[in-house]
Amino acid sequence: MWHSPGAHDGLNAHEHGDKPPAWADAWSMGSFGHPVIFGGDEATPNENLLKHVAYKGTEHTFSVNGCSIDTYFRYHAMSNPFGRSGPFHSYEMYARDCQGGISFWQGWFWVGYPEFRSQRMTKGNEQPGTILTDGSGLPAPGRDQFIISAPDHADWNNFLRSDQWYMFNPFWEMSVTILGSTVFFNYDEHLGDFTNMATWELTGSKGLTRRFEMSHYTSTGAGSPVDGVNVPLDAWYCAQLHPTEDRVEGNTHRPHWDVTGAVAGPNSCPSGYVPQYKSGTFPDEGLSFRNGNAYEKSFPGGGIVTIPN
């Protein structure tokens, strides 16, 4: 569960961002019998056991056509080789609209594959036509839409110092930018002993300032990758946890998640699926760049947290 910055269970001192708001805890308690937790049925394999410190939360209120939407986004990300090596990480999104309706999404989000230079790259290599810094001398392909980019030494010296994660799942497109990566990026770092901190080169940052962009397209989201995912309202339904994937490079080869129709309750999902709920009062416009979907926060923990965080 969430805790203030510090150490526990033999782990190093770390932080989990914002505490879940009382309304999200109460809704989770009423729906699942527990408050907001880290590493529930939506977790990737061994995520809580091996990468607990990467669980973060952020609370923010958006305005959509005059409707205030309170959100709590619980995600999993950390700016080191262990975090960047995985194509999938877990998330939960809680949203309370201006009419008091609460919606809930959970599962895995995709951040590209570490073996593809268009989906894992230095900050400088985000621009097509630049030369890859992997020693190959080849031109960089530029970034694909859903990727992680992170700084090497040249980027850091050019004040390009953030890990930027573009996230995709059936219901949300999100971006988390860790302003001040904690570990320098190297191509093919996923092939090494990426769980061994002795192989990491630390930047000196603790990754405590983060920027967020969130988009949830609904029936007005023509052209969105998630457009056309029709779900029941005011009813539980289920989404596939591990999507169907072909692991081929290119933005047209995104993973695909199957979604069910309405089910009897949160315990009625088939094996391999996790429950979701969308209130009929959630604004049809959703959240997107059209109504301001970005914000930035600095979280407490300076002088307390260590790496990994």
C-alpha positions in Angstrom: 0.0 0.0 0.0 1.0 3.6 -0.3 3.4 5.0 2.3 5.3 8.2 2.9 8.9 8.3 1.6 11.0 5.7 3.4 12.2 2.1 3.5 10.4 -1.1 4.4 10.7 -4.9 4.0 14.4 -4.8 3.3 13.9 -2.3 0.4 15.8 0.9 0.0 14.1 4.2 0.8 11.7 5.2 -2.0 8.5 7.2 -2.6 5.2 6.4 -4.2 4.1 9.9 -5.3 0.6 11.1 -4.1 -1.4 9.2 -1.6 -4.6 7.8 -3.0 -7.5 10.2 -2.2 -10.2 9.1 0.3 -12.8 8.8 -2.4 -10.7 6.3 -4.4 -9.9 4.2 -1.3 -13.6 4.1 -0.4 -14.7 3.1 -3.9 -12.0 0.4 -4.0 -13.1 -0.9 -0.6 -16.7 -1.1 -1.6 -15.8 -2.8 -4.9 -12.9 -5.1 -4.0 -12.9 -5.2 -0.2 -9.6 -3.3 0.1 -8.3 0.3 -0.4 -6.1 1.1 -3.3 -3.2 -1.3 -3.3 0.0 -1.9 -5.4 0.4 -5.1 -7.2 -3.2 -6.5 -7.4 -4.5 -8.7 -10.1 -3.4 -6.1 -12.7 0.3 -6.5 -11.9 2.8 -7.8 -14.5 4.6 -11.0 -13.3 6.7 -10.5 -10.1 6.2 -6.7 -10.5 5.5 -6.1 -6.8 8.0 -8.6 -5.7 10.9 -7.4 -7.8 10.1 -3.8 -8.7 7.9 -2.5 -5.9 9.7 0.9 -5.6 8.5 1.8 -9.1 4.8 2.1 -8.1 3.8 5.7 -8.2 0.6 7.6 -7.8 -0.6 11.1 -9.0 -3.7 13.0 -8.1 -5.1 15.7 -10.3 -8.3 17.5 -11.2 -9.1 18.2 -14.9 -11.9 20.3 -16.3 -13.8 19.0 -19.3 -16.5 21.3 -20.7 -17.2 22.7 -17.2 -17.1 19.3 -15.5 -14.4 18.7 -13.0 -12.9 15.2 -13.1 -10.9 14.1 -10.1 -8.3 11.5 -11.1 -5.9 9.2 -9.3 -3.4 7.5 -11.7 -1.4 4.6 -10.2 1.3 3.5 -12.6 4.6 1.6 -12.6 7.7 3.2 -14.1 11.3 3.9 -13.0 14.1 5.5 -15.0 16.7 2.7 -14.9 17.5 -0.4 -17.0 15.2 -2.6 -14.9 12.3 -0.4 -15.6 13.1 0.4 -19.3 13.7 -3.3 -20.1 10.0 -4.2 -19.9 7.5 -3.6 -22.7 4.5 -3.8 -20.3 3.9 -2.2 -16.9 0.7 -2.1 -14.8 -1.6 0.8 -14.1 -4.9 1.7 -12.4 -6.9 4.8 -13.2 -9.7 6.1 -10.9 -11.9 9.0 -12.1 -14.7 10.8 -10.3 -16.7 13.1 -12.5 -18.7 16.2 -11.6 -21.9 14.2 -11.0 -20.2 12.0 -8.6 -19.9 9.0 -10.9 -16.7 6.9 -10.5 -15.0 5.1 -13.3 -12.1 2.6 -13.0 -9.7 1.2 -15.5 -6.7 -1.2 -14.9 -4.4 -3.6 -16.6 -1.1 -3.3 -18.5 0.2 -0.5 -20.6 2.6 -0.9 -23.5 5.7 1.2 -23.9 7.3 -0.4 -26.9 9.9 -3.1 -27.2 13.5 -2.6 -25.9 15.1 -4.4 -28.9 13.7 -1.8 -31.5 15.7 1.4 -32.0 12.5 3.2 -32.9 11.0 2.3 -29.5 14.0 2.6 -27.2 16.5 5.4 -27.8 18.5 8.3 -26.5 16.9 11.7 -26.4 19.1 12.9 -29.3 18.1 9.9 -31.4 14.4 10.8 -31.2 15.0 12.9 -34.4 15.1 10.8 -37.6 18.4 11.1 -39.5 20.6 11.5 -36.5 23.3 8.9 -36.1 22.7 6.1 -33.6 24.9 6.2 -30.5 25.1 2.4 -30.4 28.4 2.3 -32.3 26.7 1.1 -35.5 27.1 4.4 -37.4 23.6 3.9 -38.8 21.0 6.6 -39.0 18.4 6.6 -36.2 14.9 5.8 -37.4 13.3 8.4 -35.0 10.8 7.5 -32.4 7.7 5.5 -32.9 4.5 6.7 -31.2 4.7 4.6 -28.0 8.2 4.4 -26.7 10.7 5.2 -24.0 13.5 7.7 -24.7 16.2 8.4 -22.1 19.4 10.4 -21.8 23.0 9.3 -22.4 25.9 11.5 -21.4 25.7 13.6 -24.6 22.0 14.3 -23.9 22.7 15.1 -20.3 25.4 17.6 -21.3 22.8 19.2 -23.7 20.3 19.5 -20.9 18.1 16.7 -22.3 17.8 14.9 -19.0 14.4 13.2 -18.9 13.0 9.7 -19.3 9.9 10.0 -21.4 7.5 7.1 -21.4 4.7 7.0 -24.0 2.0 4.5 -22.8 -0.8 2.8 -24.6 -3.6 0.5 -23.6 -7.2 0.0 -24.9 -8.7 3.0 -23.0 -5.9 5.5 -22.4 -2.9 7.1 -24.1 -0.6 8.5 -21.4 2.8 10.0 -21.1 5.0 10.1 -17.9 8.1 12.2 -18.2 10.6 11.7 -15.3 12.4 15.1 -15.3 15.8 14.0 -14.2 16.5 10.3 -15.1 18.2 8.4 -12.4 20.4 6.1 -14.6 22.0 6.9 -17.9 20.6 5.0 -20.9 22.6 2.6 -23.1 21.4 0.8 -26.2 20.8 -2.9 -25.6 20.9 -2.4 -21.8 18.0 -5.0 -21.7 20.4 -7.7 -22.8 22.8 -7.2 -19.9 22.4 -7.9 -16.2 19.9 -5.1 -15.9 18.7 -6.0 -12.4 22.3 -5.6 -11.0 22.7 -2.0 -9.8 26.5 -2.4 -10.0 26.1 -2.2 -13.8 24.1 1.1 -13.6 25.7 4.5 -14.1 23.8 6.9 -11.8 23.1 10.5 -12.9 22.7 11.8 -9.4 19.0 12.6 -9.9 16.2 11.0 -7.7 13.5 11.4 -10.4 11.2 13.3 -8.0 9.7 15.7 -10.6 7.4 14.2 -13.1 5.2 15.5 -15.9 1.9 13.8 -17.0 -0.2 13.8 -20.1 -3.4 11.8 -20.2 -5.9 11.2 -23.0 -9.1 9.1 -22.8 -10.9 9.3 -26.1 -14.5 8.3 -26.3 -17.1 8.6 -29.1 -15.7 12.0 -30.0 -12.2 10.7 -30.4 -12.2 10.0 -34.2 -8.8 8.9 -35.4 -7.6 7.8 -31.9 -6.0 4.3 -31.7 -8.6 3.5 -29.0 -11.6 4.9 -31.0 -14.2 2.2 -31.5 -13.7 0.4 -28.2 -17.3 0.3 -27.1 -17.9 -0.6 -23.5 -21.1 -0.8 -21.3 -21.9 2.1 -19.0 -22.8 1.8 -15.4 -21.8 -1.9 -15.5 -18.7 -4.0 -14.9 -16.9 -5.4 -17.9 -13.5 -7.0 -18.5 -10.3 -6.3 -20.5 -7.6 -8.8 -21.5 -4.6 -8.5 -19.2 -1.8 -9.8 -21.5 -2.6 -8.6 -25.0 -2.2 -10.3 -28.3 1.1 -9.2 -29.8 3.2 -9.9 -32.8 6.4 -8.1 -31.6 7.1 -6.6 -34.9 8.6 -3.1 -35.3 6.3 -0.3 -36.5 3.5 1.8 -35.1 0.9 -0.4 -36.9 2.0 -3.4 -34.9 0.7 -2.3 -31.5 -0.6 -5.0 -29.2 -4.4 -5.7 -29.2 -6.5 -6.2 -26.0 -9.9 -7.9 -26.2 -12.7 -6.4 -24.2 -15.9 -8.2 -23.0 -19.4 -6.9 -22.7 -21.1 -6.4 -19.3 -20.5 -9.0 -16.6 -22.3 -9.6 -13.3 -19.6 -8.0 -11.1 -15.9 -7.5 -10.5 -15.4 -11.2 -9.7 -17.0 -12.4 -12.9 -14.2 -11.9 -15.4 -12.9 -14.9 -17.4 -9.4 -16.1 -16.7 -6.8 -13.7 -18.1 -9.1 -10.7 -17.8 -9.4 -8.0 -15.2 -12.5 -5.9 -14.3 -13.2 -2.4 -15.4 -16.1 0.0 -14.7 -17.2 3.1 -16.5 -19.8 5.5 -15.2 -22.5 6.8 -17.6 -21.8 10.3 -16.3 -18.2 10.3 -17.4 -18.0 13.2 -20.0 -18.2 12.0 -23.5 -15.4 14.3 -24.5 -13.1 12.3 -22.1 -9.7 13.9 -21.6 -7.4 15.0 -24.4 -5.1 17.8 -25.6 -8.2 19.7 -26.6 -9.2 20.4 -23.0 -5.8 20.5 -21.3 -4.4 17.1 -20.3 -1.0 17.9 -19.0 0.4 18.8 -15.6 3.7 18.6 -13.7 4.5 17.8 -10.0 7.4 17.5 -7.7 7.1 14.9 -5.0 8.6 14.8 -1.6 11.6 12.6 -0.8 14.7 14.7 -1.3 17.3 13.7 1.3 15.4 10.5 2.1 15.0 8.4 -1.0 17.8 6.5 -2.7 18.1 4.6 -6.0 16.2 2.8 -7.3 13.2 5.0 -6.9 
